[in-house]
């Protein structure tokens, strides 16, 4: 079982901590001295799928040198302001075959990424892959 807590610090800031024991500051107010809860959801999506893709590329012995996953998202205008569409951009460096990268992204989306699976219940998630050196 995973547990998490949010302890009010001041103003609209909280210190969050989960079972791993690592803490982070969350700012739910307008000041934004830290990431907001909804921003953390996008960060979690990027990290989840990036982790999957790195693992898959390693298993395939693809010579990647970098990977960046960026997300842009749209939210509803009314509360609760949930994400309705998310676009992921994967930028991979190195001599990675297009098929290996496409397979890795597809496997992450369809099979492995828990965050993506949860978000897809509310938002359409699309992706693109950019290849660089």
C-alpha positions in Angstrom: 0.0 0.0 0.0 1.2 3.5 -0.8 0.4 6.3 1.6 0.8 10.1 1.2 0.3 13.2 3.4 0.1 16.9 2.9 1.0 19.1 5.8 0.0 22.7 5.7 3.1 24.9 5.9 1.8 28.5 5.4 -0.4 30.5 3.1 -1.4 28.0 0.3 1.8 25.9 0.6 2.0 22.3 1.8 4.7 19.8 2.3 3.8 16.5 0.7 5.4 13.2 1.5 4.7 9.7 0.4 5.7 6.2 1.5 9.2 6.7 -0.1 9.9 9.3 2.6 10.8 12.1 0.2 9.2 15.4 0.8 8.3 18.2 -1.7 6.7 21.6 -1.5 3.3 22.1 -3.2 1.8 25.6 -3.8 -1.9 25.6 -4.4 -2.2 29.4 -4.4 -1.6 32.1 -7.0 1.9 32.9 -5.8 3.4 29.7 -7.2 6.5 29.3 -5.0 6.4 25.6 -6.0 4.5 23.4 -8.4 0.8 23.2 -8.0 -1.0 19.9 -7.5 -2.3 19.9 -11.1 1.2 20.6 -12.4 2.6 17.7 -10.4 0.1 15.4 -12.2 1.7 16.4 -15.6 5.2 16.0 -14.2 4.2 12.5 -12.9 2.9 11.6 -16.4 6.1 12.8 -18.1 8.3 10.9 -15.5 6.2 7.7 -15.7 6.3 7.4 -19.4 9.9 8.5 -19.7 10.9 5.8 -17.2 9.1 3.2 -19.3 10.7 4.3 -22.5 14.2 4.4 -21.1 13.7 0.8 -19.7 12.4 -0.5 -23.0 15.1 1.2 -25.0 17.7 -0.3 -22.7 16.2 -3.8 -23.1 16.3 -3.3 -26.9 19.9 -2.1 -26.5 19.2 1.0 -28.4 22.0 3.6 -28.2 20.0 6.6 -26.9 22.0 9.4 -25.3 19.1 11.6 -24.1 15.4 11.6 -23.6 13.1 14.5 -22.8 9.3 14.2 -22.4 7.3 17.4 -22.5 3.6 17.7 -21.9 1.1 20.5 -22.9 -2.4 20.2 -21.7 -5.8 21.8 -21.9 -8.2 21.9 -18.9 -11.9 22.6 -18.5 -13.0 26.1 -17.7 -15.3 25.1 -14.8 -14.6 23.2 -11.6 -13.2 20.7 -11.2 -10.8 21.9 -13.9 -9.7 18.5 -15.1 -7.4 17.9 -18.0 -9.3 17.2 -21.3 -6.4 16.8 -23.7 -2.7 16.2 -23.2 0.0 16.2 -25.9 3.3 14.5 -25.1 6.4 15.2 -27.0 9.2 12.7 -26.8 12.6 14.1 -27.8 15.2 11.3 -28.1 18.9 11.7 -28.8 21.3 9.1 -30.1 21.1 6.6 -32.9 17.8 5.1 -32.0 15.7 3.4 -34.7 12.3 4.9 -35.3 10.6 1.6 -34.9 12.2 0.9 -31.5 11.2 4.4 -30.2 7.7 4.1 -31.6 7.3 0.7 -30.0 8.6 1.9 -26.6 6.2 4.9 -26.6 3.3 2.7 -27.6 4.1 0.1 -24.9 4.3 2.8 -22.3 1.0 4.3 -23.3 -0.9 1.0 -23.8 0.6 -1.3 -21.2 3.0 0.2 -18.6 2.4 3.8 -17.6 -0.1 3.8 -14.6 -0.4 7.6 -14.7 -1.3 7.6 -18.3 -3.9 4.9 -17.8 -5.5 6.9 -15.0 -5.5 10.2 -16.9 -6.9 8.6 -20.1 -10.2 8.1 -18.2 -10.7 11.9 -18.5 -8.3 13.2 -21.1 -7.3 12.4 -24.7 -3.5 11.7 -24.7 -1.7 12.1 -28.0 2.0 12.1 -28.7 4.7 12.9 -31.1 8.4 11.8 -31.3 11.2 14.1 -32.3 14.6 12.7 -33.1 17.8 14.7 -32.5 21.4 14.2 -31.7 
